[in-house]
Amino acid sequence: MDAASDCGDVTRGDSVTRARLCLRISSVPARNRAALVALIGCCAVGLTACSDNGTGDNAESSATPTAANSSNSPSPSPSSSEAAEKAAALNAYSRMWDEQVKAYAQTDIKGTELKTYATKDALARAMGDLLVMKQAGTATKGAPTHDAKVTSLTLGVKIPKATISDCLDISKWPTVKKKTGAVQPFPSNQATRYVTTVNAEKWGNRWMITKLTPDGARTC
């Protein structure tokens, strides 16, 4: 085995340069070179193992980027932000109905938070219904059920907007006479399950329901 082949088998494991390792090996008699090469290889492996155990400078420097990366929290993805806004808009719609049911049951908006969730055309429609019910001496009993979902969402604008489609079921929300409690039958041409299109806008940090458009011809 010549000096060149010995140098080719040596792995650098410490601060000893490759040239110095080659020089040391070449100065050893040929019969002892193989043993020396094996010994240097074992030392190199031992030094590498020590570094892997984190006792050297290399272990500290390699651990630093990992710690730094773990401290960085990922930014919310656009999809997660959209999901949160859709949920918030649906929640505002649900809360609006909770307050509207209260108002219709007592034929009065007082004591409710309807204005917190409804505005513009949605609030005007509710106020109009209440006026008619007062004149007729009626109220509602029970509550409707919903199957609502957001069909469109516009973010990144001055006033974010959402459109909600709801399958509104009023079969368990009848009108009754306030004095007698007598249930008033639904008109013969009145569908009890129909699609309602809802418009919502985000005002500041809160979603508001601005318009409801029931479509009695679209049953669901």
C-alpha positions as CSV (number, residue, x, y, z in Angstrom):
1,M,0.0,0.0,0.0
2,D,1.5,3.4,-1.0
3,A,1.2,6.8,0.7
4,A,-1.4,8.0,-1.8
5,S,-3.8,5.1,-1.1
6,D,-3.4,5.6,2.7
7,C,-4.3,9.2,2.4
8,G,-7.4,8.4,0.4
9,D,-8.7,6.2,3.2
10,V,-8.3,8.8,6.0
11,T,-11.3,10.8,7.2
12,R,-10.8,14.1,8.8
13,G,-12.3,14.1,12.2
14,D,-10.5,16.9,14.1
15,S,-8.2,19.9,13.5
16,V,-5.5,17.8,12.0
17,T,-5.3,18.7,8.3
18,R,-5.4,16.2,5.5
19,A,-1.8,17.1,4.4
20,R,-0.5,16.5,7.9
21,L,-2.3,13.2,8.2
22,C,-0.8,12.1,4.9
23,L,2.7,13.1,6.0
24,R,2.5,11.2,9.3
25,I,1.3,8.0,7.5
26,S,3.9,8.2,4.8
27,S,6.7,8.3,7.4
28,V,5.6,5.1,9.1
29,P,7.0,1.8,7.8
30,A,4.7,0.0,5.4
31,R,4.0,-2.9,7.8
32,N,2.6,-0.5,10.4
33,R,0.7,1.8,8.1
34,A,-2.5,-0.2,8.0
35,A,-2.7,-0.3,11.7
36,L,-2.1,3.5,12.0
37,V,-4.8,4.2,9.3
38,A,-7.3,2.1,11.2
39,L,-6.4,3.9,14.5
40,I,-6.9,7.3,13.0
41,G,-10.2,6.2,11.5
42,C,-11.4,5.1,14.9
43,C,-10.4,8.4,16.4
44,A,-12.3,10.2,13.7
45,V,-15.4,8.2,14.4
46,G,-15.0,8.8,18.1
47,L,-14.8,12.6,17.6
48,T,-17.8,12.5,15.4
49,A,-19.8,10.6,18.0
50,C,-18.8,13.2,20.7
51,S,-20.0,16.0,18.4
52,D,-23.3,14.2,17.9
53,N,-23.8,13.9,21.7
54,G,-23.8,17.7,21.9
55,T,-20.6,18.2,23.9
56,G,-18.7,20.2,21.2
57,D,-19.2,23.6,19.6
58,N,-20.7,21.9,16.5
59,A,-23.6,20.6,18.5
60,E,-24.4,24.0,20.0
61,S,-24.3,25.7,16.6
62,S,-26.5,23.0,15.0
63,A,-29.0,23.3,17.8
64,T,-29.4,27.1,17.5
65,P,-31.3,27.2,14.2
66,T,-33.7,24.5,15.4
67,A,-34.6,26.5,18.5
68,A,-35.0,29.7,16.4
69,N,-37.2,28.0,13.9
70,S,-39.4,26.4,16.6
71,S,-40.2,29.9,18.0
72,N,-41.6,31.1,14.8
73,S,-45.4,30.5,14.7
74,P,-46.9,29.9,11.2
75,S,-49.0,32.7,9.7
76,P,-52.7,31.9,9.3
77,S,-53.5,30.6,5.8
78,P,-56.0,32.4,3.7
79,S,-58.3,29.4,3.8
80,S,-58.4,29.4,7.7
81,S,-59.1,33.2,7.7
82,E,-62.0,32.7,5.3
83,A,-63.4,29.8,7.4
84,A,-63.3,32.0,10.5
85,E,-65.1,34.9,8.7
86,K,-67.8,32.5,7.3
87,A,-68.4,31.2,10.8
88,A,-68.6,34.7,12.2
89,A,-71.1,35.7,9.6
90,L,-73.3,32.6,10.2
91,N,-73.1,33.3,13.9
92,A,-74.4,36.8,13.4
93,Y,-77.2,35.5,11.3
94,S,-78.2,32.9,14.0
95,R,-78.1,35.5,16.7
96,M,-80.2,37.9,14.7
97,W,-82.9,35.2,14.4
98,D,-82.7,34.5,18.2
99,E,-83.5,38.1,18.8
100,Q,-86.1,38.3,16.1
101,V,-88.0,35.4,17.5
102,K,-88.0,37.1,20.9
103,A,-89.4,40.3,19.3
104,Y,-92.1,38.5,17.4
105,A,-93.2,36.5,20.4
106,Q,-93.9,39.8,22.4
107,T,-94.7,41.9,19.3
108,D,-92.1,44.4,20.4
109,I,-88.4,45.0,19.8
110,K,-87.9,46.3,23.4
111,G,-85.8,44.1,25.6
112,T,-84.1,42.4,22.6
113,E,-80.7,43.0,20.9
114,L,-82.1,42.8,17.3
115,K,-80.4,46.1,16.4
116,T,-77.1,44.6,17.4
117,Y,-77.3,42.1,14.6
118,A,-79.7,43.5,12.0
119,T,-79.7,46.8,10.2
120,K,-80.9,48.5,7.0
121,D,-83.5,46.4,5.1
122,A,-83.3,43.4,7.5
123,L,-84.2,45.6,10.5
124,A,-86.8,47.5,8.5
125,R,-88.5,44.3,7.5
126,A,-88.7,43.1,11.1
127,M,-90.1,46.4,12.3
128,G,-92.7,46.3,9.5
129,D,-93.8,42.8,10.5
130,L,-94.1,43.9,14.2
131,L,-96.3,46.9,13.2
132,V,-98.7,44.6,11.3
133,M,-98.8,42.1,14.1
134,K,-99.6,44.8,16.7
135,Q,-102.5,46.0,14.6
136,A,-103.8,42.5,14.1
137,G,-103.3,41.5,17.8
138,T,-101.1,38.6,16.9
139,A,-97.7,37.2,17.9
140,T,-95.6,34.1,17.1
141,K,-95.0,31.0,19.0
142,G,-92.1,28.6,18.8
143,A,-89.2,29.2,16.5
144,P,-88.2,28.5,12.9
145,T,-85.3,26.2,12.0
146,H,-82.4,26.9,9.6
147,D,-80.0,25.2,7.3
148,A,-77.7,28.1,6.4
149,K,-74.4,28.3,4.6
150,V,-72.2,31.1,3.1
151,T,-72.3,31.0,-0.6
152,S,-70.0,34.0,-1.3
153,L,-67.5,35.9,0.7
154,T,-65.6,39.1,-0.3
155,L,-62.7,40.1,2.0
156,G,-59.8,42.5,1.6
157,V,-62.2,45.5,0.8
158,K,-63.3,48.4,2.9
159,I,-66.6,46.7,3.9
160,P,-66.3,42.9,3.7
161,K,-69.5,41.2,2.4
162,A,-71.0,37.8,2.6
163,T,-74.0,36.1,1.0
164,I,-75.9,33.4,3.0
165,S,-78.4,30.9,1.6
166,D,-80.8,29.5,4.2
167,C,-83.4,26.8,4.0
168,L,-85.9,28.4,6.4
169,D,-88.5,26.1,8.0
170,I,-91.4,28.0,9.6
171,S,-93.7,25.0,10.2
172,K,-93.1,25.1,13.9
173,W,-93.3,28.9,14.1
174,P,-97.0,29.7,13.8
175,T,-98.8,33.0,14.3
176,V,-101.3,33.1,17.2
177,K,-103.9,35.5,18.6
178,K,-102.4,37.2,21.6
179,K,-105.7,37.2,23.6
180,T,-106.8,33.6,23.0
181,G,-103.7,31.8,21.8
182,A,-105.6,30.5,18.9
183,V,-103.2,29.3,16.1
184,Q,-103.7,31.1,12.8
185,P,-103.4,28.6,9.9
186,F,-100.8,29.3,7.2
187,P,-102.2,30.6,3.9
188,S,-102.9,27.8,1.5
189,N,-100.3,29.0,-0.9
190,Q,-97.7,29.6,1.8
191,A,-94.7,27.2,1.6
192,T,-93.4,26.4,5.1
193,R,-89.9,25.5,3.8
194,Y,-88.3,27.9,1.4
195,V,-85.0,29.5,0.4
196,T,-84.0,32.8,2.0
197,T,-81.1,34.8,0.6
198,V,-79.3,36.9,3.2
199,N,-76.8,39.7,2.8
200,A,-74.3,40.5,5.5
201,E,-71.6,43.2,5.9
202,K,-68.7,43.4,8.4
203,W,-68.8,46.7,10.2
204,G,-65.5,47.0,12.1
205,N,-65.1,43.7,14.0
206,R,-68.7,42.7,13.8
207,W,-70.9,41.1,11.0
208,M,-74.3,42.7,10.5
209,I,-77.3,41.3,8.6
210,T,-78.4,44.0,6.2
211,K,-81.0,42.3,4.0
212,L,-83.2,39.2,3.9
213,T,-84.9,38.1,0.7
214,P,-87.3,35.2,1.1
215,D,-88.3,33.3,-2.0
216,G,-91.5,31.3,-1.3
217,A,-91.4,29.8,-4.8
218,R,-88.0,28.1,-4.1
219,T,-88.9,25.3,-1.7
220,C,-86.1,23.2,0.0
